[in-house]
């Protein structure tokens, strides 16, 4: 799977076809730990930004990888 921004490759990952799996790049997990550190020290989670959770199967549908594919999301 590749992601481009303004014609530039910004991410590239192998596609996992296993069902009901969540895979995390160890480098991403380490970065998240570092980014969470200030919030844990302050004792406040209120300062954390709200982030939308992606509907990952929507990508599979758009790219015709699962039943019902090709629809607009």
Order of alpha helices (4+ residues) and beta strands (2+ residues): beta-beta-alpha-alpha
